[in-house]
C-alpha cells in the first residue's frame, strides 16, 4: 500500500489504538542523533513485528515528538496514533497477518 492508497484512521479507531497502546512499553528511543536510517529501520521492523508500537523521544533529541510522529509515519507508511508526553504511538497494519482488528469507521 502506498501513501496515496493509505486510508486515514477515524477518531474512533485512533481512540481504540491509544487504549491498546496504554499497556505497551516503548520499543525504540530517539536520542541525540535524531531520526537516522538505522532508527527508521528499527521502527520498521518493530511495526512488522507488533503493528502498534511506542517510541520514546529523549530530551537530547534534536526533533520534538510531533515532528518525530509525522516524519516516521510518512517514511514508513504508518499512522501516527498520538503522543503522550515524550512518547509517540505508531500503527501500521501487517500486510499479511494483521493482529489488531480495528473497529468500523
N, CA, C and O of each residue as an XYZ file, in Angstrom:
420
protein
N       0.854     -1.179      0.000
C       0.000      0.000      0.000
C       0.892      1.231      0.000
O       1.765      1.365      0.857
N       0.685      2.110     -0.932
C       1.471      3.337     -0.978
C       0.800      4.405     -0.148
O      -0.330      4.234      0.309
N       1.502      5.514      0.046
C       0.951      6.578      0.882
C      -0.307      7.180      0.263
O      -1.153      7.706      0.985
N      -0.446      7.111     -1.075
C      -1.658      7.639     -1.692
C      -2.842      6.704     -1.468
O      -3.993      7.140     -1.483
N      -2.561      5.416     -1.261
C      -3.623      4.448     -1.007
C      -3.974      4.349      0.478
O      -5.019      3.804      0.833
N      -3.119      4.864      1.332
C      -3.304      4.719      2.769
C      -4.545      5.478      3.228
O      -4.664      6.684      3.016
N      -5.449      4.764      3.847
C      -6.646      5.400      4.386
C      -6.322      5.997      5.750
O      -5.501      5.465      6.497
N      -6.975      7.100      6.058
C      -6.756      7.696      7.369
C      -7.601      6.954      8.397
O      -8.611      6.328      8.074
N      -7.160      7.044      9.626
C      -7.893      6.406     10.723
C      -8.987      7.353     11.211
O      -8.807      8.571     11.237
N     -10.104      6.781     11.590
C     -11.172      7.599     12.171
C     -10.812      7.905     13.628
O      -9.922      7.278     14.202
N     -11.505      8.858     14.207
C     -11.277      9.191     15.610
C     -11.528      8.006     16.524
O     -10.812      7.806     17.506
N     -12.547      7.222     16.201
C     -12.878      6.035     16.993
C     -11.743      5.006     16.925
O     -11.398      4.389     17.932
N     -11.171      4.828     15.740
C     -10.072      3.883     15.582
C      -8.821      4.369     16.307
O      -8.126      3.572     16.938
N      -8.524      5.667     16.227
C      -7.373      6.218     16.952
C      -7.540      6.028     18.464
O      -6.597      5.655     19.161
N      -8.735      6.286     18.949
C      -9.016      6.121     20.374
C      -8.832      4.660     20.787
O      -8.266      4.380     21.844
N      -9.301      3.742     19.968
C      -9.155      2.315     20.239
C      -7.668      1.937     20.302
O      -7.244      1.225     21.212
N      -6.882      2.418     19.332
C      -5.452      2.110     19.304
C      -4.712      2.733     20.486
O      -3.807      2.109     21.040
N      -5.082      3.951     20.879
C      -4.465      4.572     22.063
C      -4.746      3.736     23.308
O      -3.883      3.592     24.174
N      -5.959      3.184     23.395
C      -6.294      2.310     24.522
C      -5.438      1.058     24.534
O      -4.972      0.635     25.592
N      -5.226      0.460     23.363
C      -4.370     -0.730     23.282
C      -2.916     -0.386     23.620
O      -2.216     -1.180     24.248
N      -2.474      0.783     23.206
C      -1.079      1.189     23.410
C      -0.781      1.527     24.861
O       0.383      1.545     25.262
N      -1.809      1.795     25.654
C      -1.609      2.207     27.042
C      -0.711      1.231     27.798
O       0.156      1.660     28.560
N      -0.901     -0.058     27.603
C      -0.154     -1.062     28.354
C       1.215     -1.371     27.743
O       2.003     -2.103     28.342
N       1.501     -0.834     26.584
C       2.767     -1.133     25.908
C       3.924     -0.304     26.471
O       3.738      0.817     26.944
N       5.100     -0.881     26.405
C       6.327     -0.155     26.764
C       6.968      0.350     25.466
O       6.820     -0.284     24.421
N       7.674      1.479     25.521
C       8.360      1.961     24.316
C       9.400      0.948     23.835
O      10.160      0.397     24.630
N       9.419      0.715     22.537
C      10.326     -0.267     21.949
C      11.593      0.402     21.423
O      12.679     -0.171     21.502
N      11.455      1.604     20.891
C      12.566      2.324     20.265
C      12.706      3.685     20.945
O      11.715      4.279     21.370
N      13.954      4.179     21.046
C      14.205      5.506     21.604
C      14.915      6.367     20.571
O      15.817      5.906     19.872
N      14.495      7.623     20.485
C      15.142      8.583     19.594
C      16.003      9.485     20.464
O      15.494     10.188     21.337
N      17.302      9.461     20.223
C      18.249     10.225     21.039
C      18.855     11.395     20.302
O      18.222     12.006     19.442
N      20.096     11.699     20.653
C      20.768     12.900     20.152
C      21.011     12.886     18.653
O      21.200     13.946     18.056
N      21.013     11.711     18.026
C      21.230     11.632     16.583
C      19.945     11.877     15.792
O      19.993     12.032     14.572
N      18.816     11.914     16.465
C      17.545     12.162     15.781
C      17.093     10.956     14.982
O      17.367      9.812     15.343
N      16.394     11.235     13.887
C      15.850     10.160     13.059
C      16.879      9.804     11.996
O      17.091     10.546     11.036
N      17.507      8.660     12.189
C      18.533      8.187     11.264
C      17.989      7.015     10.455
O      16.886      6.527     10.705
N      18.771      6.579      9.495
C      18.372      5.433      8.673
C      18.246      4.168      9.520
O      17.318      3.381      9.332
N      19.175      3.976     10.449
C      19.130      2.781     11.293
C      17.943      2.839     12.258
O      17.341      1.807     12.555
N      17.604      4.018     12.743
C      16.437      4.154     13.620
C      15.159      3.860     12.837
O      14.265      3.174     13.332
N      15.077      4.379     11.619
C      13.903      4.123     10.780
C      13.769      2.630     10.496
O      12.659      2.098     10.490
N      14.886      1.955     10.262
C      14.860      0.506     10.028
C      14.384     -0.243     11.278
O      13.638     -1.216     11.171
N      14.811      0.206     12.451
C      14.389     -0.435     13.702
C      12.890     -0.245     13.932
O      12.204     -1.175     14.358
N      12.385      0.947     13.655
C      10.954      1.211     13.810
C      10.160      0.387     12.796
O       9.100     -0.148     13.123
N      10.669      0.283     11.570
C      10.018     -0.525     10.537
C       9.907     -1.976     10.980
O       8.852     -2.595     10.837
N      10.991     -2.518     11.517
C      10.999     -3.910     11.992
C      10.006     -4.089     13.149
O       9.287     -5.086     13.213
N       9.978     -3.115     14.056
C       9.053     -3.190     15.192
C       7.599     -3.141     14.720
O       6.747     -3.838     15.272
N       7.312     -2.333     13.715
C       5.945     -2.260     13.182
C       5.552     -3.568     12.511
O       4.400     -3.988     12.614
N       6.479     -4.217     11.829
C       6.196     -5.515     11.219
C       5.897     -6.544     12.309
O       4.975     -7.349     12.175
N       6.682     -6.512     13.388
C       6.516     -7.488     14.463
C       5.280     -7.240     15.321
O       4.635     -8.190     15.764
N       4.941     -5.961     15.561
C       3.915     -5.649     16.561
C       2.697     -4.886     16.034
O       1.659     -4.896     16.696
N       2.774     -4.245     14.910
C       1.732     -3.392     14.334
C       1.536     -2.072     15.076
O       1.435     -1.021     14.443
N       1.481     -2.112     16.389
C       1.279     -0.917     17.221
C       2.461     -0.804     18.173
O       2.736     -1.723     18.944
N       3.161      0.326     18.116
C       4.345      0.495     18.967
C       4.374      1.884     19.585
O       3.690      2.810     19.146
N       5.201      1.988     20.629
C       5.505      3.282     21.234
C       6.983      3.578     20.996
O       7.835      2.692     21.065
N       7.260      4.851     20.714
C       8.630      5.319     20.514
C       8.875      6.446     21.511
O       8.093      7.394     21.580
N       9.948      6.348     22.278
C      10.285      7.387     23.253
C      11.223      8.404     22.602
O      12.232      8.039     21.997
N      10.875      9.678     22.737
C      11.717     10.761     22.228
C      12.461     11.346     23.435
O      11.861     11.992     24.294
N      13.768     11.111     23.484
C      14.563     11.585     24.616
C      14.748     13.096     24.549
O      14.604     13.702     23.487
N      15.068     13.699     25.693
C      15.277     15.149     25.750
C      16.430     15.595     24.869
O      16.449     16.730     24.393
N      17.388     14.708     24.649
C      18.555     15.060     23.825
C      18.247     15.035     22.321
O      19.097     15.408     21.513
N      17.063     14.608     21.950
C      16.701     14.517     20.534
C      16.589     15.913     19.908
O      16.008     16.817     20.509
N      17.147     16.090     18.698
C      17.054     17.391     18.038
C      15.671     17.684     17.453
O      15.386     18.826     17.091
N      14.819     16.674     17.357
C      13.457     16.871     16.836
C      12.453     16.610     17.959
O      12.680     15.754     18.814
N      11.348     17.348     17.952
C      10.353     17.138     19.007
C       9.419     15.989     18.643
O       9.492     15.444     17.541
N       8.554     15.630     19.563
C       7.709     14.441     19.411
C       6.762     14.537     18.218
O       6.544     13.544     17.524
N       6.203     15.704     17.974
C       5.267     15.865     16.846
C       5.989     15.694     15.507
O       5.473     15.060     14.587
N       7.189     16.269     15.413
C       7.986     16.101     14.191
C       8.367     14.640     13.996
O       8.362     14.141     12.871
N       8.694     13.955     15.083
C       9.040     12.535     15.009
C       7.844     11.718     14.522
O       7.982     10.846     13.665
N       6.687     12.008     15.071
C       5.481     11.272     14.678
C       5.217     11.448     13.181
O       4.979     10.471     12.471
N       5.258     12.679     12.711
C       4.992     12.962     11.295
C       6.059     12.348     10.393
O       5.733     11.735      9.376
N       7.330     12.508     10.758
C       8.423     12.013      9.912
C       8.419     10.491      9.826
O       8.564      9.933      8.738
N       8.257      9.817     10.958
C       8.256      8.356     10.951
C       7.023      7.805     10.242
O       7.124      6.839      9.485
N       5.869      8.408     10.479
C       4.647      7.948      9.827
C       4.773      8.086      8.308
O       4.388      7.181      7.568
N       5.307      9.208      7.848
C       5.461      9.424      6.414
C       6.506      8.482      5.815
O       6.284      7.914      4.746
N       7.637      8.313      6.490
C       8.718      7.481      5.965
C       8.355      6.004      5.918
O       8.830      5.268      5.052
N       7.506      5.570      6.856
C       7.211      4.140      6.975
C       5.799      3.772      6.543
O       5.368      2.635      6.735
N       5.081      4.716      5.965
C       3.701      4.476      5.521
C       2.856      3.957      6.686
O       2.104      2.992      6.549
N       2.998      4.617      7.827
C       2.290      4.224      9.041
C       1.344      5.349      9.457
O       1.294      6.404      8.824
N       0.606      5.107     10.523
C      -0.299      6.111     11.078
C       0.237      6.584     12.414
O       0.598      5.769     13.263
N       0.293      7.875     12.607
C       0.582      8.419     13.923
C      -0.708      8.373     14.725
O      -1.691      9.017     14.358
N      -0.713      7.625     15.807
C      -1.922      7.437     16.608
C      -2.071      8.558     17.628
O      -3.188      8.918     17.999
N      -0.948      9.112     18.081
C      -0.982     10.191     19.059
C       0.313     10.272     19.829
O       1.220      9.459     19.655
N       0.376     11.275     20.685
C       1.546     11.451     21.541
C       1.072     11.690     22.965
O       0.023     12.292     23.198
N       1.859     11.211     23.903
C       1.617     11.465     25.321
C       2.979     11.767     25.925
O       3.858     10.906     25.956
N       3.149     12.978     26.400
C       4.456     13.363     26.934
C       5.500     13.259     25.840
O       5.369     13.889     24.791
N       6.537     12.469     26.078
C       7.595     12.283     25.081
C       7.456     10.952     24.348
O       8.419     10.452     23.768
N       6.256     10.384     24.378
C       6.000      9.092     23.736
C       5.163      9.303     22.482
O       4.162     10.019     22.502
N       5.586      8.670     21.388
C       4.862      8.699     20.121
C       4.315      7.297     19.871
O       5.031      6.310     20.041
N       3.052      7.208     19.469
C       2.438      5.921     19.155
C       2.226      5.819     17.654
O       1.663      6.720     17.032
N       2.682      4.711     17.079
C       2.568      4.483     15.640
C       1.859      3.162     15.375
O       2.009      2.199     16.128
N       1.081      3.131     14.291
C       0.369      1.919     13.894
C       0.536      1.706     12.397
O       0.422      2.641     11.605
N       0.806      0.471     12.026
C       0.792      0.068     10.622
C       0.307     -1.369     10.565
O       0.888     -2.262     11.181
N      -0.755     -1.576      9.824
C      -1.342     -2.912      9.705
C      -0.351     -3.848      9.022
O       0.304     -3.482      8.047
N      -0.255     -5.071      9.559
C       0.617     -6.074      8.963
C       0.040     -6.449      7.600
O      -1.165     -6.675      7.490
N       0.879     -6.522      6.551
C       0.358     -6.763      5.207
C      -0.271     -8.141      4.994
O      -1.159     -8.282      4.154
N       0.170     -9.156      5.734
C      -0.352    -10.496      5.515
C      -1.158    -11.049      6.684
O      -2.212    -11.651      6.480
N      -0.673    -10.851      7.903
C      -1.326    -11.438      9.066
C      -1.592    -10.357     10.129
O      -0.859    -10.279     11.114
N      -2.620     -9.532      9.946
C      -2.885     -8.493     10.949
C      -3.289     -9.089     12.291
O      -4.068    -10.040     12.349
N      -2.758     -8.529     13.358
C      -3.077     -8.979     14.725
C      -4.173     -8.125     15.346
O      -4.930     -8.599     16.194
N      -4.259     -6.874     14.929
C      -5.206     -5.934     15.533
C      -6.392     -5.744     14.581
O      -6.221     -5.441     13.400
N      -7.576     -5.929     15.117
C      -8.792     -5.717     14.347
C      -9.382     -4.367     14.759
O      -9.830     -4.194     15.892
N      -9.374     -3.422     13.830
C      -9.880     -2.079     14.139
C     -11.402     -2.032     14.090
O     -12.017     -2.743     13.296
N     -12.015     -1.201     14.933
C     -13.464     -1.026     14.841
C     -13.831     -0.364     13.509
O     -13.011      0.328     12.906
N     -15.038     -0.577     13.070
C     -15.504      0.008     11.807
C     -15.531      1.521     11.925
O     -15.697      2.065     13.017
N     -15.366      2.205     10.787
C     -15.375      3.678     10.765
C     -16.756      4.207     11.019
O     -16.958      5.421     11.038
